[in-house]
């Protein structure tokens, strides 16, 4: 048999005798270290099947000799974390908002917890960085509809805005066009006056006419100079910050059909400590009063 061995002339390696379309297969066995590694992984896999949960059954799975459960491990980890946090959470629940802000240790914990709670519960509307969108207030600036103090923010989180909670803040702007309270021309004039309050009006004559209508129809909520009223949730119209857009078409739309944004009440959904942390976090974003 030895005389029948063939050696490849180019590589000097013995062939296996197999040939396909003139291509001969060389007899290059795998390195010993590779084979032993492969055997070791097979043994490791077999041992893993025995000691760890591995095989699916009809309604469950094999528990394994060790009885390990990632679900139980996670539950233990969460329980340990909650126990470590409970000291701070209990203190936050018992403290007032002002006391939390005055305590550097509690403040640091509240800011971290509030940021996490905001990402889970609030960022879907107000944005990841709390910059808001059209119809959803920016919480980073100093422009507030219902007030930016710790108490005002806490109240808004607790009971919402125009929510179904009996203590919610509620005020509704009339739909001056839809309900035919003002004519189209009067709405146009009021829009020009509102834009003039923030320095962006273009028609002085229309703004002058709109000032009279504004005093009669709008100043009761938005105040005489359009600076707004926290108690009524009437936005400040004299700055350059707009919730639904500051061009004329957006202002006309607001006057014609009204705006009635809604925020849910978080009482009953979040515990008191989490709501306090959220209030402290939102207040810290830069626009809190």
ZAMARGU-4260 file (C-alpha; in steps of 0.2 Angstrom, whole numbers, plus 5000, padded with zeros to 4 digits):
<rodrens>
0) 5000/5000/5000 | 5014/5012/5004 | 5020/5011/4986 | 5003/5018/4980 | 5005/5034/4990
5) 5005/5049/4979 | 5014/5066/4984 | 5009/5082/4977 | 5024/5089/4967 | 5020/5107/4971
10) 5017/5106/4990 | 5026/5090/4994 | 5010/5084/5003 | 5003/5067/5002 | 4986/5066/4993
15) 4971/5057/4999 | 4968/5049/4982 | 4953/5060/4979 | 4952/5070/4963 | 4939/5082/4956
20) 4941/5090/4939 | 4960/5088/4940 | 4960/5095/4958 | 4968/5083/4970 | 4964/5083/4988
25) 4979/5085/5000 | 4980/5075/5016 | 4982/5090/5028 | 4974/5084/5045 | 4969/5096/5058
30) 4981/5101/5071 | 4981/5091/5087 | 4978/5107/5097 | 4962/5111/5087 | 4955/5093/5089
35) 4958/5093/5108 | 4950/5110/5109 | 4935/5104/5099 | 4933/5088/5110 | 4934/5099/5125
40) 4920/5110/5119 | 4909/5095/5116 | 4912/5089/5134 | 4909/5106/5140 | 4892/5107/5131
45) 4887/5090/5137 | 4891/5095/5155 | 4882/5111/5153 | 4866/5102/5147 | 4867/5092/5163
50) 4870/5106/5176 | 4861/5120/5168 | 4843/5123/5162 | 4844/5118/5144 | 4832/5106/5136
55) 4814/5113/5132 | 4799/5102/5137 | 4781/5103/5132 | 4776/5116/5146 | 4793/5120/5154
60) 4811/5115/5153 | 4824/5104/5162 | 4830/5113/5178 | 4847/5106/5178 | 4857/5099/5192
65) 4861/5117/5199 | 4843/5123/5197 | 4849/5140/5191 | 4836/5152/5186 | 4840/5169/5178
70) 4823/5175/5182 | 4826/5171/5201 | 4843/5179/5200 | 4836/5195/5192 | 4822/5196/5206
75) 4836/5194/5219 | 4846/5208/5211 | 4831/5219/5210 | 4826/5216/5228 | 4844/5220/5233
80) 4844/5236/5224 | 4827/5241/5231 | 4833/5237/5248 | 4848/5249/5245 | 4837/5262/5238
85) 4823/5261/5251 | 4833/5271/5264 | 4833/5286/5252 | 4816/5283/5245 | 4808/5283/5263
90) 4817/5299/5267 | 4811/5307/5250 | 4793/5301/5254 | 4793/5309/5271 | 4802/5325/5266
95) 4795/5340/5257 | 4801/5346/5240 | 4811/5360/5248 | 4819/5349/5260 | 4824/5337/5246
100) 4832/5351/5236 | 4841/5358/5252 | 4849/5340/5256 | 4863/5337/5244 | 4863/5319/5246
105) 4844/5317/5244 | 4845/5329/5229 | 4858/5319/5220 | 4847/5303/5222 | 4831/5312/5217
110) 4839/5319/5201 | 4845/5302/5196 | 4829/5294/5200 | 4819/5308/5192 | 4829/5307/5176
115) 4826/5288/5175 | 4807/5290/5178 | 4806/5304/5166 | 4814/5293/5152 | 4802/5279/5155
120) 4786/5289/5158 | 4788/5307/5151 | 4800/5307/5136 | 4787/5300/5124 | 4778/5317/5124
125) 4791/5330/5130 | 4806/5322/5121 | 4821/5313/5128 | 4830/5330/5132 | 4813/5337/5138
130) 4814/5350/5124 | 4796/5346/5119 | 4787/5346/5102 | 4773/5356/5094 | 4759/5354/5107
135) 4770/5347/5120 | 4779/5360/5132 | 4798/5362/5132 | 4803/5360/5150 | 4820/5367/5148
140) 4815/5385/5146 | 4807/5398/5159 | 4790/5398/5150 | 4777/5390/5160 | 4758/5388/5157
145) 4753/5383/5175 | 4769/5389/5184 | 4786/5382/5186 | 4788/5381/5205 | 4792/5365/5214
150) 4774/5365/5220 | 4766/5369/5203 | 4776/5356/5194 | 4772/5343/5207 | 4753/5347/5206
155) 4754/5345/5187 | 4762/5328/5188 | 4750/5322/5202 | 4734/5327/5194 | 4738/5331/5176
160) 4731/5345/5165 | 4713/5342/5159 | 4714/5324/5164 | 4700/5314/5172 | 4706/5317/5190
165) 4694/5328/5200 | 4709/5339/5205 | 4716/5341/5188 | 4719/5359/5182 | 4707/5364/5169
170) 4703/5379/5159 | 4697/5380/5141 | 4700/5393/5128 | 4684/5397/5118 | 4684/5392/5099
175) 4681/5410/5093 | 4679/5405/5075 | 4671/5388/5076 | 4658/5394/5088 | 4656/5410/5078
180) 4661/5421/5093 | 4672/5432/5081 | 4671/5435/5063 | 4686/5430/5051 | 4691/5448/5050
185) 4691/5450/5069 | 4701/5434/5071 | 4714/5440/5058 | 4716/5457/5068 | 4718/5448/5085
190) 4731/5437/5077 | 4741/5452/5071 | 4739/5460/5088 | 4746/5444/5097 | 4760/5443/5085
195) 4764/5462/5088 | 4765/5458/5107 | 4781/5448/5103 | 4788/5460/5090 | 4783/5449/5075
200) 4767/5458/5068 | 4767/5465/5051 | 4750/5474/5049 | 4750/5489/5062 | 4732/5494/5057
205) 4725/5477/5059 | 4735/5475/5076 | 4727/5491/5082 | 4710/5485/5078 | 4714/5468/5086
210) 4720/5476/5102 | 4702/5482/5105 | 4695/5465/5102 | 4709/5457/5113 | 4705/5468/5127
215) 4686/5463/5126 | 4688/5444/5123 | 4706/5438/5128 | 4713/5449/5142 | 4703/5441/5156
220) 4714/5426/5154 | 4730/5432/5145 | 4730/5448/5155 | 4730/5466/5148 | 4748/5465/5140
225) 4747/5447/5136 | 4759/5441/5149 | 4748/5426/5154 | 4741/5419/5170 | 4747/5404/5179
230) 4731/5402/5189 | 4721/5400/5172 | 4734/5391/5162 | 4734/5406/5150 | 4751/5406/5140
235) 4762/5421/5140 | 4759/5429/5122 | 4772/5443/5124 | 4787/5432/5122 | 4794/5423/5107
240) 4790/5405/5114 | 4776/5396/5106 | 4768/5380/5110 | 4759/5377/5094 | 4769/5388/5082
245) 4772/5406/5081 | 4768/5410/5063 | 4751/5419/5058 | 4743/5403/5052 | 4746/5394/5069
250) 4740/5409/5079 | 4724/5410/5068 | 4721/5391/5070 | 4723/5393/5089 | 4710/5407/5090
255) 4698/5399/5078 | 4697/5381/5085 | 4705/5383/5102 | 4719/5372/5110 | 4716/5360/5124
260) 4732/5349/5127 | 4730/5335/5140 | 4742/5328/5152 | 4737/5312/5162 | 4737/5312/5181
265) 4751/5301/5188 | 4743/5299/5205 | 4740/5281/5206 | 4751/5276/5192 | 4767/5282/5201
270) 4771/5281/5220 | 4774/5297/5229 | 4793/5296/5230 | 4794/5294/5211 | 4783/5309/5208
275) 4793/5320/5220 | 4809/5314/5211 | 4801/5319/5194 | 4796/5336/5201 | 4814/5339/5207
280) 4821/5333/5191 | 4810/5344/5180 | 4813/5359/5191 | 4831/5357/5189 | 4831/5356/5170
285) 4834/5375/5169 | 4817/5383/5168 | 4811/5380/5186 | 4805/5395/5196
</rodrens>
